[in-house]
Amino acid sequence: MAERLERVSHQPTNAELAAVTKWEARQARRSVDSWEGWSTFGRPTIPEWDHLPTGMLRITINEGVYGYNGVRKSFGDGKTQRVEDLMNDLFEALATWSAAIKAERHEQELWQREWKEKERRREEHQRREALESKRAEALTRDLKRWRKGQGILQLVAEVEEKLAASDASELEEATQWIEWAKSYAARLDPIREDLPRLLTFDDFEPWELT
């Protein structure tokens, strides 16, 4: 609620005129004593308009972020009406605005819930896709180690077959190599100690699945 103001031309007061005259005299003295010349810096300003109270009140509904076409938002004194005579209309408008705002907030809350649910589903899908990728990486890594180990064992078998037909002088050194190669192949075997296990979300930190 506010009082309506009337804008009228401002009539300079004696004090305002005196302040301007004093400033101009001071500037005139400075322009004589200094090469800088005339400057308007610090000049007293006289307002162009005055805003005078009219005694007429106006009540305005602050719509904020809401805007509803067709709903009256302003009630005030006029030439043929007083704001007191508009109270029924004001209360009806407030009731309409209140209902509209509640409906708007309900729609906003519904939209927020739907958005959060979509985000939850999107993040869940992303986590599942990331987990599937981690599982595939682990499988590929184990398969690579297993194939490498099998290749080593095949090579060892070829060496053992060739060693059987070789000179006995080569037996000791070849046997040492064979033992080491078999041990290395065993260390590469991904199922040497445990059988494969399907990875789950608990095997990773949250940031690893983003």
C-alpha positions in Angstrom: 0.0 0.0 0.0 1.4 3.4 -0.9 0.2 7.0 -1.3 0.1 8.3 -4.8 2.5 11.2 -5.4 2.1 14.1 -7.8 5.1 15.3 -9.8 5.4 19.1 -10.0 8.2 21.4 -11.2 10.6 22.2 -8.4 10.9 25.8 -7.4 14.5 26.5 -6.3 14.8 27.6 -2.7 16.9 30.6 -1.5 19.3 28.2 0.2 19.7 26.2 -3.1 20.3 29.3 -5.1 22.8 30.7 -2.6 24.7 27.4 -2.6 25.0 27.6 -6.4 26.1 31.3 -6.3 28.7 30.5 -3.7 30.1 27.6 -5.7 30.2 29.7 -8.9 32.1 32.5 -7.1 34.6 30.0 -5.8 35.1 28.5 -9.2 35.6 32.0 -10.7 38.4 32.6 -8.3 40.0 29.3 -9.0 39.9 29.9 -12.8 41.9 33.1 -12.3 44.5 31.5 -10.1 44.8 28.2 -11.9 45.4 27.0 -15.5 42.8 24.3 -15.0 39.9 26.6 -15.9 36.2 26.2 -15.1 34.9 22.8 -13.9 31.4 21.6 -12.9 32.8 19.1 -10.4 31.1 19.6 -7.0 28.4 22.0 -8.3 25.3 21.9 -6.1 22.4 20.3 -8.0 18.9 21.5 -7.9 16.2 18.9 -8.5 14.0 19.4 -11.6 10.9 17.8 -10.0 9.2 17.5 -6.6 6.9 14.6 -5.7 4.1 15.8 -3.5 1.7 13.6 -1.5 -1.9 13.6 -2.8 -3.7 11.8 0.1 -4.8 9.2 -2.4 -4.0 5.6 -1.5 -3.2 2.7 -3.8 -3.0 -1.0 -2.9 -1.0 -3.2 -5.3 -0.8 -7.0 -5.2 2.9 -7.9 -5.6 2.8 -10.7 -8.1 6.5 -11.6 -7.7 7.4 -14.4 -10.2 3.7 -15.0 -10.9 1.6 -13.3 -13.5 -2.0 -14.1 -14.2 -3.8 -12.3 -17.0 -7.3 -11.0 -16.2 -6.7 -10.8 -12.4 -6.9 -7.2 -11.1 -3.7 -6.3 -9.2 -4.2 -2.6 -8.3 -6.9 -0.9 -6.2 -6.7 2.8 -5.4 -8.5 6.1 -4.8 -9.9 7.9 -7.8 -12.1 10.7 -8.7 -15.3 8.8 -8.1 -14.1 5.9 -5.8 -12.3 5.3 -2.6 -10.1 2.4 -1.8 -12.4 1.5 1.1 -15.2 0.9 -1.3 -13.1 -1.7 -3.2 -12.4 -4.0 -0.2 -14.7 -6.8 -1.5 -13.0 -6.7 -4.9 -9.6 -6.7 -3.3 -10.4 -9.7 -1.1 -11.8 -11.6 -4.1 -8.6 -10.8 -6.1 -6.4 -12.0 -3.2 -8.4 -15.2 -3.0 -7.9 -15.7 -6.7 -4.2 -15.0 -6.5 -3.8 -17.2 -3.5 -5.4 -20.2 -5.3 -3.4 -19.5 -8.5 -0.2 -19.3 -6.6 -0.9 -22.6 -4.8 -1.7 -24.3 -8.1 1.5 -22.9 -9.6 3.6 -24.1 -6.6 2.0 -27.5 -6.9 2.9 -27.7 -10.5 6.4 -26.7 -9.7 6.7 -29.3 -7.0 5.4 -32.0 -9.4 7.8 -30.9 -12.0 10.7 -31.0 -9.5 9.7 -34.6 -8.4 9.5 -35.7 -12.0 12.9 -34.1 -12.8 14.5 -35.7 -9.8 13.1 -39.1 -10.8 14.4 -38.7 -14.3 17.8 -37.7 -13.0 17.8 -40.7 -10.6 17.0 -43.1 -13.5 19.6 -41.5 -15.7 22.3 -41.8 -13.1 21.3 -45.4 -12.3 21.5 -46.2 -16.0 24.9 -44.6 -16.2 26.1 -46.5 -13.2 24.9 -49.8 -14.7 26.6 -49.0 -18.0 29.8 -48.2 -16.2 29.7 -51.4 -14.1 29.2 -53.4 -17.3 32.2 -51.7 -18.8 34.3 -52.6 -15.7 33.2 -56.2 -15.9 34.2 -56.4 -19.6 37.5 -54.8 -18.8 38.2 -57.4 -16.1 37.2 -60.3 -18.3 39.4 -59.0 -21.2 42.3 -58.6 -18.8 41.9 -62.1 -17.4 41.5 -63.6 -20.9 44.7 -61.8 -22.0 46.6 -63.2 -19.0 45.2 -66.7 -19.5 46.1 -66.7 -23.2 49.6 -65.5 -22.4 50.0 -68.3 -19.9 48.7 -70.9 -22.3 51.1 -69.7 -24.9 54.0 -70.0 -22.5 52.9 -73.6 -21.6 52.7 -74.5 -25.2 56.2 -73.2 -25.7 57.4 -75.1 -22.7 55.9 -78.3 -24.1 57.8 -77.8 -27.4 61.0 -77.2 -25.4 60.5 -80.3 -23.4 59.9 -82.4 -26.5 63.1 -81.0 -28.1 65.0 -81.4 -24.9 64.3 -85.1 -24.9 66.2 -85.5 -28.1 69.0 -83.2 -27.1 72.4 -83.7 -25.6 72.4 -84.3 -21.9 74.8 -81.4 -21.4 72.0 -78.9 -22.1 69.6 -80.6 -19.7 70.4 -78.6 -16.5 70.1 -75.1 -18.0 67.0 -76.0 -20.0 65.4 -77.6 -16.9 65.9 -74.4 -14.9 64.3 -72.3 -17.7 61.3 -74.8 -17.9 60.7 -74.6 -14.2 60.8 -70.8 -14.3 58.5 -70.6 -17.3 56.0 -72.9 -15.8 56.0 -70.9 -12.6 55.5 -67.6 -14.5 52.7 -69.1 -16.5 51.0 -70.3 -13.3 51.3 -66.7 -11.9 49.5 -65.4 -15.0 46.6 -67.8 -14.6 43.6 -65.7 -13.4 41.9 -68.8 -12.0 44.9 -70.3 -10.3 43.7 -69.4 -6.8 40.0 -68.4 -7.2 37.2 -68.9 -9.7 36.0 -65.8 -11.5 33.4 -63.6 -9.6 31.0 -61.2 -11.2 31.9 -57.7 -10.1 29.2 -55.6 -8.3 28.7 -52.0 -7.3 30.3 -52.7 -4.0 33.6 -53.4 -5.7 34.0 -49.8 -6.7 34.0 -46.3 -5.3 31.1 -44.1 -6.5 33.5 -41.9 -8.5 34.8 -44.9 -10.4 31.3 -45.5 -12.0 30.6 -41.9 -13.2 
